[in-house]
Amino acid sequence: MKKTLKQLAIATLISMMTISTAMPAFADGEGDTPGVVTPAPAPTYSITLPNETGHTYEIYQIFTGDYAKDEDGKENLSNVKWGQNGTGTAGEDVDSATIEAIKGLKNSPHATIVESIVGTYATLTNPYKSEQAAGTTVTGIPGGYYLIKDKDKSLEGKDTSATLYIIQVIGNETLEAKADKPTFDKEVQDEVGDAEKHKVFNEDGTPKMVIDENGNSVQQEVENADGWGETADHEINESFRFRLTAKIPNNPDMDAYKRYNLKFTDTMSEEVTFEEIESVKAGGVDVTDYVLSTNAQKGASGITWTLEIPNLKDTVEDIKGLEVVVVYKAHLNESAKRGNRDDNRNTGYLEYSNNPNIGGEGEKGKTPDDTVFVFTYEFDNKKTNEDRTEGLSGAEFKLLREDGTEVGLIYDSSVGGYRPVKEEETATGITTPNGGEFKIVGVDAGTYKLQETKAPEGYNLRTTPITIVISATHSENADGKGATTTFSHTADDEAFTTNTIVNNKGPELPETGGMGTTMIYSVGGLLVLGAGTVLASRKRKLLK
């Protein structure tokens, strides 16, 4: 897995305005009336607009002027007059004070240049050229100074940001797309040793390939040091974290925004339950001025909630290159799908200010959705007599993690088995029903021990716990719309050995290596019989 403004690309304002105040230059020529000098036709030029999908541009004429060179050979405009969109009267000379004031902006920040030009010297109504598509070459442009920008409201809801150029036209001009946008990434945290590996890319963004042990060329992967990724697996009712990250472009044009709005939207499937916002940080600084939607309440599931930062600049004035990170806690609930299902998912996107021309308010861009997936597993069991002809009720068990802590379990008819308890529930442990079959539902990958704590009436207690290992690997599909998981379940072979015991009522010591009953295990409803180690694995490629 898986961004705020585009650059306002102010093409080096006014080059910087080497405007001449010389009087109009007329060429000598022959006219119809002797003694009358006929001016040469004014040349025109072209502007090729940035070829950026989804953009529609407008061109505003601030000044007009004639091409000229000074005594040093530097190109400039002479005979400067107000243009159609200048604040002066169109066609009238621009006074020297105005020209000097604009020339004085040469070394100012982009934001200052834009703010000084727009409103003071240019009016953005009735554009000189309107509705110009991206990549268009607009011809017949007189020499002068022009402001080119995206049409208002044309980028609403698009994953892009507005561009604004102020250029001097004394020849044909081609504008390059220079706008940047923020990026958005949604991740879920897994236990470090259980997390997906990170794929390695070259500097040019292509996959870094290596040769594996079988001689095949594969993309290099590295261990995940902190557990964050696009997929994870967890127990039902186990608290874990999601992370939403917005990265602002490291671009000086971000200074043009007086206000900068970010809005995170997160959609949780029915299988995921919200707990709390853990932190909101911008460049490591706590953000306190945010608005959380009222439905983001502890215990809510299947909701779409939002977290909005009305003005990021209230927290950090210089937002260039800033990372804004939201971390929240959640858990899988009892409706979580197990094994080969990727229904337990969470999807998010980011909306962001994308037009500094209106102060960072009003128009917003939107990133594509980013989805993460959480898996959980189950294993099925059967308690039988020694010849496996009869399932036995009344046996009691507890499930222990590898570190010796107990997985608190309770029977839940909605899942048809025993699942991990909620924080307000009391664990009951496992008691085999009539027929001896029981499921343990909603467990994480890992190593477990199933310890018998009470034998069925008339049978001997098994003193050696059964070791169960659930191994899983999981990763997001290349299109980001699904996930692939491979998981396997094994149990030590003693659990599948038929033991000879005297099937008498009352207490009796088992023979060496024997036990009073045999446990039969299955994965995903598949009953597995016979001696030895059992391995059940599935691989799935899941698409939305």
C-alpha positions, 0 to 999 in steps of 0.5 A, a space after each residue: 500500500 498504498 497528497 495535497 496540492 499540485 504545484 501552482 507552477 508560476 513560471 518564473 514570474 516575469 522572467 523577471 519583468 524586463 519591461 521597457 517603457 520605450 515609446 512604440 517603435 514603428 517601421 518605415 514603410 510606404 503608405 497610400 498617403 505620402 509622408 504617413 508612416 504605416 506601423 508594421 503588423 503586430 506579431 502573434 504567438 502561441 501558448 501550448 497548455 500543459 498536457 495533463 488529463 482532467 484539466 481545463 484552462 483559462 487564459 487571462 491577458 494582464 498586459 500587452 506589449 511589443 517584442 524588443 531587445 535592450 542594448 545588452 541584447 536582452 529580450 523584453 516588452 516595449 510599449 506596455 499597455 493594459 490588457 483585457 484582464 488588467 485592472 487598468 483600462 484596456 489599451 492604455 499605457 501602463 505607468 512606470 510606477 506599476 511596472 517598477 512595482 511588479 519588477 520588485 516582486 522578482 525574488 518574492 515567494 510564489 505565494 506573494 507574487 500570486 497574491 500581489 498580481 491577482 486582484 491588484 493588477 489582474 481581474 479573473 473574470 471574462 477570460 481572454 481565452 476560456 475552456 481550453 483543453 489540456 495539451 491544446 496549442 492556442 494561437 494568435 496570442 499577442 505579446 504580453 503578460 498572461 495568467 493561465 489557470 485551471 477553470 474554477 470548480 473544474 477539479 472538484 473531486 479529482 485526484 489532482 491539484 490546480 495549476 497557475 502560471 504567470 508568463 511573459 509571451 514574446 515568442 511561442 511558449 510551451 508550458 509543462 505540467 508541474 503540479 503535484 498532489 498529495 499521496 494517501 496510504 492506508 495500512 494495518 499493523 500485524 505482529 512483527 514476525 507475522 507481517 507481510 514482507 515489503 517488496 523492493 523497487 529500484 530508483 526508477 520505480 521498477 521491481 528489483 528482481 533477484 534469483 530465488 533458490 529454485 533459479 527463478 527471477 522474483 521480486 526481492 522482498 525484505 522483512 517488515 520491521 514494524 508490522 505495518 502493511 496492506 494485510 494482517 491476521 488477528 484473533 477475533 476481539 484482539 485490538 490492533 491498529 490502522 494507520 492513515 497517512 497523507 503526504 503533502 508535496 514538497 513544493 514551494 507553491 504550497 505556500 500559496 495556500 492561506 488555508 489547507 484542508 484535509 479530510 480522511 474518510 474510512 469505511 469499515 466492513 461489518 466484520 471490523 469494529 471501531 475502538 478509538 482514535 489513538 493519535 493524529 500527528 502532522 510532522 510528529 506534532 500533535 494535531 488537536 484541531 480536528 473534527 471527528 464524525 459523530 458515528 465514530 463511536 466505540 463499538 460501531 461497525 460497518 460504518 463510514 466515518 470521517 476525520 477532518 483537519 479544517 486548516 492544517 496550517 493552524 498546526 504547522 505553518 510550513 506544510 511542504 513535504 509534511 506527513 499527516 498520520 492518523 492512527 486508530 484502534 479496531 478489532 475483528 468481531 464475531 461476524 469476521 469471515 475465516 480462512 479463505 475470505 477477504 471480506 474483513 476489509 477497510 477502505 479509505 481515501 483522502 480529500 484535500 485542498 487543490 486550488 490556492 486561487 480560492 484560499 484553500 477553501 471550497 475546491 477539493 481533490 480526492 485520492 483513489 481508494 486504498 483497501 487493507 485486509 485482515 484475516 483470521 482462522 479456525 480449526 475443527 476438532 473431534 473427541 473420540 474413543 480409541 477406535 474412532 467409532 464414537 464421539 465423546 462428550 464432556 471432555 474439557 479443554 483450554 487453548 494456550 498460546 506459545 507464550 503460555 497465556 490462555 486464549 479466553 474462549 466462549 461458545 457462540 452459536 452465531 459462529 457455531 463454535 468457541 471464539 475469543 471473548 470480548 473484554 466484557 465477557 468471561 471465558 468458559 473454556 471448551 466442553 465437548 458436546 454430544 458427538 464430540 465435535 467442536 470448532 475453535 473460531 477466529 484465531 491468529 496464525 501462531 503456535 498453540 497448545 490444546 490442553 485437556 483439563 477434564 476427561 470424559 466420564 470413564 476415560 483417562 485424562 490426557 496429560 500431554 497437550 497437543 501442539 497446533 501450528 497455524 502458519 500463514 503468509 498474506 499479501 495484497 494483490 497487484 491491483 490493490 483490490 484483493 489479497 492472497 493468503 496461503 495458510 496451513 495447519 499442523 498438529 503433532 502426530 501423537 494426536 493422530 495415534 490410536 492408543 490402546 487402553 482399557 475402556 473401563 469405567 472409573 480411573 485407570 492409568 494409561 499405558 506408556 504413550 497411551 491416552 484415553 481418547 483420540 483427537 481428530 482435527 480438520 481445517 475449514 470443515 475437512 475431516 482429517 483421519 489417520 496417523 502422522 502429521 496433518 497439513 491442510 493448506 489453501 491458497 487463494 487469490 481474492 478480488 473485490 
